[in-house]
Amino acid sequence: MVRGAIGRSVLGALLAVSAALSAAFAHAAEPIKIGMSMALTGGLAGTGKAALLATQMWVEDINANGGVLGRKVQLIFYDDQSNPSTVPGIYTKLIDVDKVDLVASGYATNMVAPAMPIVTQHGFVFIALFALAVNDQFKYDRYFAIVPQGTDTRLEYSRGFYQVALSMNPKPETVAIVGADAEYSRIATDGARENAEKAGLKLVYDKTYPPSTVDFAPIVRAIQATSPDVVYLASYPPDSVGMVRAVNEVGLKARMFGGGLIGLQYAAVKQQLGPLLNGIVTFDTYVPEPTLRYPGITEFLARYEAKAPAEGADPLGFYTPPFAYARMQVMAQAVEATKSLDQKVLADYLHKATFSTIAGDMRFGPTGEQPNSRVLVIQYQGVSGNAVDQFKLPGKQVILFPPELKSGTFRYPYNDAKR
């Protein structure tokens, strides 16, 4: 009887071990699920589709090389429709229903900010794609910004713009600041206002407009009436296009025009505006200038451009795709290095390591921002006609800042530079 009981006990233990091993192997065979929202319709879809394609390319690449921790990767995504109100529900579903292992943000400040309360509540690592100073409000220690914008992004974003402005001779004296009444524009114009004061510029116009605005000519005329030397605009794609057209129709007379115009980086907008871009000074993240070369980016862009037409994505892929791909590289490197999907373990590692990506080396400071800013200030020069291929050539999007990447000479005043 005793021997029989022992036998049954041993058999039970073996069965338990076998079941545990089977469960472990089954878990190891399951894909690592990564969830995200992305703007596939609405005003931000031009770059959302491009970012999604780049992310899907990374999934294909990593799975072709054995996956992460020996497991395939599965991407789960939903269209946020470029509408911030859809975002909280998407991340709640990803985490509570889809049971994702990791999350990544959608594109742009206005889509990243509304996801933060859900992500922080669940304790997930959150690598943001093109978000401006979002963590200034939340101070979340598991937030990381993939675009190198410096530790004080609110100020860093427009710092280069004013550095270029102050290079004019004689130096400018006045500035007009305008932006949409929306999250991104408010943050950008707040920083621009403070930087203008530091630069000793007198603020002669400082107003916002409703995001629904379609007629920008009255705004441009009001700016014109104040005769500013410099005009700083913070805008999303639809109003960027509207303002550029209005500036040319009204004939804005300023020594420098530009700032934080989102949308000019898109191939479709470049093609639409063509020569109207000439003379504008604005931010960018990557342009094909000879001073800016990252290992692997040329090959990546060639592959991306071949895939883009079938996906309806931006045909150039300069703006978000390298960074969308790079953030997945960062995520995978952290998981592989720690051999873990534990959010705290990953966050701790992300704060202390340096990551090699196709968008350059990246490291994250205490706030999750990258201490060494690489926000580019570029000027459109020599754009002729509306052919999109011209933007693949150097000299069309000249880097003016930072100094170590400068690839050409600043042309001013704006009225002369736009000819």
NORPE-V463472 format. One record per helix or strand. SS is the DSSP state (A for helix, B for strand). FROM is the first residue (numbers start at 1). TO is the last residue. If there is no record, write none. Layout:
((SS;FROM;TO) (SS;FROM;TO))
This chain:
((A;2;29) (B;32;38) (A;45;64) (B;68;68) (B;71;71) (B;73;79) (A;84;97) (B;102;107) (A;109;122) (B;126;129) (A;135;138) (B;143;145) (A;153;165) (B;174;180) (A;183;198) (B;202;209) (A;217;225) (B;230;235) (A;237;250) (B;256;261) (A;267;277) (B;281;284) (A;297;311) (A;321;338) (A;343;352) (B;354;355) (B;362;363) (B;376;380) (A;388;392) (B;397;401) (A;403;405) (A;414;417))
